[in-house]
Amino acid sequence: MSNAKVLPLIEPAESQGVVPCCPPLTERPMTAEEAQAAARMFKALGDPVRLRLFSAVASHEGGEACVCDISDVGVSQPTVSHHLKKLKEAGLLTSERRGTWVYYRVEPSVLAGMGRLLTLRTAA
């Protein structure tokens, strides 16, 4: 007897009503609002420590990470907290307090939106 479990397919983010911040860069010129949103994300990721923290959360098992598991990035704990706050303000991370620890998560829609922004326009 097998313990294998058949899981349902998950539809792509766009079909679930997720609206990315911006259209692909090659689709049309961005509006001022779209450029503001994209710049906020890129600015937050423009710092090497923030990029490492974002990657640590995104790649962590289960898709979320306790701050206690990702704080070894070569800076002090208060600096880690500052950078995580900046990533949250940019809309790249969400967090949840559980007891004394804070757990961070990258929402799949954020990754999908960032990926869509950097894709090439498809030929019609």
C-alpha positions as CSV (number, residue, x, y, z in Angstrom):
1,M,0.0,0.0,0.0
2,S,1.4,3.4,-1.0
3,N,1.4,6.5,1.1
4,A,1.5,8.7,-2.0
5,K,-1.0,11.5,-2.1
6,V,-2.4,13.1,-5.2
7,L,-2.4,16.9,-4.9
8,P,-4.5,19.2,-6.9
9,L,-2.8,21.5,-9.5
10,I,-2.4,25.1,-8.4
11,E,-3.4,27.6,-11.1
12,P,-1.0,30.4,-12.0
13,A,-1.3,33.5,-9.8
14,E,-3.0,35.6,-12.5
15,S,-6.0,33.3,-12.7
16,Q,-6.4,33.7,-8.9
17,G,-7.0,37.4,-9.2
18,V,-3.5,38.4,-8.3
19,V,-2.6,41.7,-9.9
20,P,1.1,42.4,-10.2
21,C,2.4,45.9,-9.6
22,C,3.2,46.5,-13.1
23,P,3.0,45.2,-16.7
24,P,6.1,43.6,-18.2
25,L,8.7,46.2,-19.0
26,T,8.5,45.3,-22.7
27,E,4.7,45.6,-22.9
28,R,4.3,49.4,-22.7
29,P,5.7,52.4,-20.8
30,M,5.0,52.4,-17.1
31,T,2.7,54.9,-15.5
32,A,4.1,57.0,-12.7
33,E,2.3,54.9,-10.1
34,E,3.6,51.7,-11.6
35,A,7.1,53.0,-11.7
36,Q,6.8,54.1,-8.0
37,A,5.7,50.6,-7.0
38,A,8.5,48.8,-9.0
39,A,11.1,51.2,-7.8
40,R,10.1,50.6,-4.2
41,M,10.7,46.9,-4.6
42,F,14.0,47.2,-6.5
43,K,15.3,49.8,-4.0
44,A,14.5,47.5,-1.1
45,L,16.3,44.6,-2.9
46,G,19.2,46.9,-3.9
47,D,20.9,46.4,-0.6
48,P,23.0,43.1,-0.4
49,V,21.9,42.4,3.2
50,R,18.2,42.8,2.2
51,L,18.6,40.7,-0.8
52,R,20.2,37.9,1.3
53,L,17.4,38.1,3.8
54,F,14.7,38.1,1.1
55,S,16.4,35.0,-0.5
56,A,16.7,33.3,2.9
57,V,13.0,33.7,3.6
58,A,12.0,32.8,0.0
59,S,14.1,29.7,0.0
60,H,13.4,28.5,3.5
61,E,11.6,25.2,4.0
62,G,7.9,25.7,4.1
63,G,8.1,29.2,2.5
64,E,8.5,31.0,5.8
65,A,11.3,31.7,8.2
66,C,11.7,32.6,11.8
67,V,13.9,35.7,12.3
68,C,16.0,33.4,14.6
69,D,16.8,31.2,11.5
70,I,17.8,34.0,9.1
71,S,19.7,36.5,11.2
72,D,23.2,35.2,10.3
73,V,23.9,37.6,7.5
74,G,26.9,39.4,8.9
75,V,25.2,42.3,10.7
76,S,23.8,42.8,14.2
77,Q,20.2,41.7,15.1
78,P,18.9,45.3,15.3
79,T,20.2,45.8,11.7
80,V,18.5,42.6,10.6
81,S,15.3,43.9,12.1
82,H,15.7,47.2,10.3
83,H,16.3,45.5,6.9
84,L,13.3,43.2,7.4
85,K,11.1,46.2,8.2
86,K,12.2,47.8,4.9
87,L,11.4,44.7,3.0
88,K,7.9,44.6,4.6
89,E,7.4,48.3,3.8
90,A,8.2,47.6,0.2
91,G,5.5,44.9,0.2
92,L,8.0,42.1,-0.4
93,L,7.5,40.3,3.0
94,T,4.7,39.7,5.4
95,S,5.2,38.7,9.0
96,E,3.4,37.1,11.9
97,R,4.4,37.1,15.6
98,R,4.2,33.8,17.3
99,G,5.1,34.1,20.9
100,T,8.5,35.8,21.1
101,W,9.5,35.2,17.5
102,V,8.4,36.8,14.3
103,Y,8.0,34.6,11.2
104,Y,8.4,36.1,7.7
105,R,6.9,34.9,4.5
106,V,7.3,35.9,0.8
107,E,3.8,35.9,-0.7
108,P,3.7,33.9,-3.9
109,S,1.9,36.7,-5.6
110,V,4.9,39.0,-4.9
111,L,7.3,36.6,-6.7
112,A,4.8,36.1,-9.5
113,G,4.5,39.9,-9.9
114,M,8.2,40.4,-9.9
115,G,8.6,37.6,-12.5
116,R,5.9,39.0,-14.7
117,L,7.5,42.5,-14.6
118,L,10.8,41.1,-15.9
119,T,9.4,38.9,-18.7
120,L,9.5,39.5,-22.4
121,R,6.4,40.4,-24.3
122,T,5.1,37.3,-26.1
123,A,4.4,37.6,-29.8
124,A,0.7,37.7,-30.6
